[in-house]
C-alpha cells in the first residue's frame, strides 16, 4: 500500500495533461448520446444531461476568460444572496441559465473550442491569485490554486461519471488517468480525515493506500469511494469527511 502522506498532489503542470485527457474522454462519451439521452435526469437533482453539459461549458468559459469568470462570480453572488444558497450554487445557476437553450451539438462544439483556452487559463493563474482562500460549502476552505489545479479536473471527471451512469454508457477508466485522479482525491481525504487508515480501492482506477499502520480498514470500488465523498452515495461512518468535486 502507498503511504498517502508521501504522494505529491496534482500540480499545474500535471493538471494540463489530465484535464486534456478528461475533455477528450468527455467528448467521446457525448458523441455517443442520443437525443433522449440528453434529456435524461442525472444524479444532480436540478440537472439533466443537457444542463450538466451547459454547466461544464460555463465553467470552461470562466476558466478561459478572467472577465467571464468575474461576470459569473458577481451574478452568482447576487443569486446566492437572494436565494440563500452557497456562492457555488449561484455561479452554477448563472452558467446553466445562460446556456440551457443551446442545442447538444452547439454545446459540444463550443466546449471543444474553449477547452484548450480553459486549460491554459488555469495554468496561467498568477501566484497572488492562487493564494486566495475559497469557501467550499462543506466545512473547510481551499486556495484558488487548489481549485484550478485539482478540483476543476475532478469536477469534469465526476460529471463524466454522472453522464455515463445516467445514460447507461460504458465508463472508460484507466489506471494512468483515472487512477491518478482518484489518488489525488485520496491524498486530500487523508489530510482531512486526520486518522490512520488502510484503504483498498478496487477496479481500474483503484489502488492501495494507508496512513499509519493501524486505523480503520476500508475496501470498496474506487469510483464508489469517490461517489461517497462527493455526496452522491450514502456515507459510511468511516467516510464521513467530504471532499470537494
N, C-alpha and C positions, 0 to 999 in steps of 0.2 A: 504494500500500500504506500502511496505517496504521502509524505508529510505535507499537509495543506499549508502550513506556515512557511514552507520553503518555495512555494510555487509563485512565480512572478505574475502579477496581474497583466492583463492586456494593456499595451501602451498605444500611443497614437500611430506608431509605425506598423505594428501588427494589426491594429484595427482596420487599416485601409484594405489589406488583403482579405480579412474576414468579412468586412462589410460588402466588398465587391462580390465575393463568392455568394454571400447571402442574397444579394439582389438578383444574381443570376439564377439561383435556385427558386426564388420567388417568381421571377418572370416565367420560368419553365412551368411552374405549377399553375400560374394564372392563365397561361396559354392553353392548358388542358380543360379549362372550365367551360361549361355550357351556360346559356342564358339563365336557366333555372338555378344553377349553382350560385350565380352572382346574387340571387335573391334569398339564399339560404341563411337562416339565422346562425350566428356564431355563439360561442360561449359568453361573449361580451353582450350583455342584455340589450343595449341600445343599438347594436350594430349587426347588420347582415354582412355578407362578404363584400358587397359593393361599398358600404360605408367604411368598412375596415380598410379597404384599399384606398379610399378617399383620405382617411387619416394618415396612412403611410405616405401618400403623395404630399399632403400638407406638411408633414414632419420633414420630408426630404427637401421641400422648397424652403422651409425655415432654416435647415442646415446649410443650404446653398447660398442664402442671402441674409445678411445682418438686418437689412431693412424689413424683410418679410418676417424674420424672427421677432423683431421688436413689435411689428404690427400685430402679430398673433398674441404676443405677451400682453400688450396693452388691452386689446379687445377681450382676451381671455380673462384677465383680471377683473374686468367690468362684469363679465358674466358670472365669474366666481363669487363676487360680492353680492350681485343681485340674486343669485340662486342659492347662496350659502353652500358652495361646494369648494373643493380644493382647486388651486390655480390650474393644475394639470388638466382637470376636468373641463375647465373653461377654455383652455387652449385647444384641447381635443375637439370641443364643440365648434370652435372657430374653424379649425381645419376641415372638419366634416361638412359643415353647413356651406362653406364656400365651394365645395367640390361634389356635393351629392347629386347634382344634375348632370355631371359628366357621364358619358357612356363608358362601358367597360373598356372598349378599345381606346378611348381618349385617356382614361386613367392610366392604362398600361403604357401608351406612347409617351405621355408626359412624365411618368415615373422613370421610364428608360432614358429619357432625355436629361432629366435633372439629377439622376443618381450619381454620375461621376462628380458633378459640382458639389453635391451634398457631402460626399466623402472628403473632397478637398477642403470644403469649408470647415468640416470638423477638425481636420488636421491643422488648419491654419489658426485655430482658436488661440489667441495670444496668452502669454503666461499670466498676465494680470487677471484676465477674464477666467482663466482656468481655476483660479483660487476662490472664485465667488461661491459662497455656500448656497445650496439649493435645497429647499424642503422637499421631502419625498411623499408626505402624507401617510407614512406607515411608521412614524415614531423616530426617525433619525434624519440627519441631513447628509448630503453628499456635496462634493465640489462640482463645479461645471466641467472640470477636466475628467472627472469620473463619469459624468453623464455622457460626454461626447466620445470618450474612448471606449467605454464599456457598455453603458446601458442602451444607447441608441441601437447598436447592433443586436443586442439582446432583445430589444423590442421588436425589431424586424423578424428575428428568428422565432420568437414566441407567436407572432401573428401568422407566420407561415404554418406553424403547428396548428393554430386555431383554424385556418382556412382548410388545411388538409383534413382535419378532424370533421369539420362541418360538412364537407363535400364528399367524404369517403375516398379521397385520393391518397395515393401512396406518399408517405413522408420519407423523402430522401435524406438519409443520415450517414455520415462517415466519421470515423474517429478523428481524423486530422482537423476537420472543420467543426462539426457539431460537438465533438468531444472536447475541443478546446473551449468552446463557449460554455459548455456545462462545467468544465474545470474551473473557469473563471467565476461562475456562479458559486461553486463550492468554496472557493477562496473567500468570497465576500460573506457567504453564510457562516463560514468558520470564524471569521473575525467578529461577526455579530453574535454568534452563538456563545462564544467565550468559554466553552467547556470541552473536555476531552470527548472524542467520539471515534468510532470506526464506521466508515461508510462504504458500502459496496454497491455500486450502481451498475445494473445490467444493461445490455443492449449495445448497439454500435457506437453510441455516444458515451458509453459508461466508462468506469474505472474504479479503482480502489483508493480511498483517501482516509487519512486519520489525523488526529491531533492528540498527542499523548499516547499512552499505552493502554489506557482503560476507557472508561466512559461508555455512553450509550452505543449500542450496535444497531445499525440500520442497514437493511438490504432491500432494494427496490429498483424498479426500472428508472433509468436516467431521466427520461422525459417526464415520467410521473413525478419524480423528485422536483423537477423544475415547475411543473404544473401546481404542485402543492405550495411551493414557496411563492408562486405568483398569485395564489389565492383562487386558482381555478378548480382545485380539488380540496376536500376537507383535510385539515391539518392534524396528523397525529401529534400528540403532545411533544414528542422529540423534535418535531419540525415546526414548532410554533413561532419561530423567529422568521419574519418575512424578508424577502429580497426584492428589490425593485426591478421590474422588467419593462 
